[in-house]
Structures are given as C-alpha cells and as structure tokens.
Amino acid sequence: MAINEMLLSGLELMVLGMGMVFLFLVLLILIMQGMSAFAARFAEAAPVAKPHTPSPVGDGGVSDPRLIAAISAAVARYRASRQA
C-alpha cells in the first residue's frame, strides 16, 4: 500500500467519522427542540409569587417577643457555659 492510498483512506475515515458526529448532534438538537415544544404545550403556568418586602434592619425580621426572649435566653445560657 502506497502512502498516497493510506492518506486517502485516512481522509475518507476522518470525513466519515466527522460527518456521523455532525449528523448525530443535529439530530440531538432537533429532538431536544421537539421535546421542549412538547413539554411547553402541556406545562402549566407557574403562579406569580408576591415579591418579598424586606423588614426593617432594627429587629432583623423577628417581631414575636416570645421568640426574642427564647433566643436571648439561649444565647445567655451558651455564654455562661463557655465562661465556666
């Protein structure tokens, strides 16, 4: 086998392989677009959520006095146990 024949055979294999990969990727894109259109047809509209309004900085978003008392007691107990 001459070098020219080997190069031509290698070139044919390269073109064939790259063509197969290209066709596979095109087919994959078309299938994914079809699935996306199919899913969009049956998908329900997502409910619109009310935007969250930030609370004032002073209380950190906590307005329950019992919760504030419980957190304060837990912090005090933790600090007391760390000092002992």
C-alpha positions as CSV (number, residue, x, y, z in Angstrom):
1,M,0.0,0.0,0.0
2,A,1.4,3.3,-1.0
3,I,1.5,6.4,1.2
4,N,-1.0,8.2,-1.0
5,E,-3.5,5.4,-0.7
6,M,-3.1,5.3,3.1
7,L,-3.6,9.1,3.3
8,L,-6.7,8.9,1.1
9,S,-8.1,6.1,3.2
10,G,-7.4,8.1,6.4
11,L,-9.0,11.2,4.9
12,E,-12.1,9.2,4.0
13,L,-12.4,7.8,7.5
14,M,-12.0,11.2,9.0
15,V,-14.7,12.7,6.8
16,L,-17.0,9.8,7.5
17,G,-16.4,10.0,11.3
18,M,-16.8,13.8,11.5
19,G,-20.0,13.6,9.3
20,M,-21.5,11.0,11.6
21,V,-20.8,13.1,14.7
22,F,-22.3,16.1,13.0
23,L,-25.4,14.3,11.9
24,F,-25.8,12.9,15.4
25,L,-25.5,16.4,17.0
26,V,-28.0,17.9,14.5
27,L,-30.4,15.0,15.3
28,L,-29.9,15.5,19.0
29,I,-30.7,19.3,18.7
30,L,-33.8,18.6,16.7
31,I,-35.1,16.0,19.2
32,M,-34.4,18.3,22.2
33,Q,-36.3,21.2,20.5
34,G,-39.2,18.9,19.8
35,M,-39.3,17.7,23.4
36,S,-39.1,21.3,24.6
37,A,-42.1,22.3,22.4
38,F,-44.0,19.2,23.6
39,A,-43.3,20.0,27.2
40,A,-44.2,23.6,26.8
41,R,-47.6,22.6,25.4
42,F,-48.5,20.7,28.5
43,A,-46.8,22.8,31.1
44,E,-48.9,24.8,33.5
45,A,-48.3,28.4,34.0
46,A,-46.3,29.0,37.2
47,P,-48.1,31.0,39.8
48,V,-46.7,34.6,40.2
49,A,-45.2,35.0,43.7
50,K,-45.7,38.2,45.6
51,P,-42.3,39.9,46.0
52,H,-40.8,39.7,49.4
53,T,-40.6,43.0,51.2
54,P,-37.5,43.3,53.4
55,S,-38.2,44.0,57.1
56,P,-36.6,46.9,58.9
57,V,-33.0,46.4,59.9
58,G,-33.5,47.1,63.6
59,D,-35.3,43.9,64.5
60,G,-33.8,41.6,61.9
61,G,-37.2,40.4,60.8
62,V,-38.2,38.9,64.2
63,S,-41.3,40.5,65.7
64,D,-42.5,37.8,68.1
65,P,-41.5,38.8,71.7
66,R,-41.6,35.2,72.9
67,L,-39.1,34.2,70.1
68,I,-36.8,37.1,71.0
69,A,-36.9,36.0,74.7
70,A,-36.1,32.4,73.9
71,I,-33.2,33.4,71.7
72,S,-31.9,35.7,74.3
73,A,-32.1,33.1,77.0
74,A,-30.3,30.5,74.7
75,V,-27.5,33.0,74.0
76,A,-27.1,33.9,77.7
77,R,-27.0,30.2,78.7
78,Y,-24.5,29.4,75.9
79,R,-22.2,32.3,77.0
80,A,-22.5,31.2,80.7
81,S,-21.5,27.7,79.8
82,R,-18.5,28.9,77.8
83,Q,-17.1,31.0,80.6
84,A,-17.3,28.3,83.2
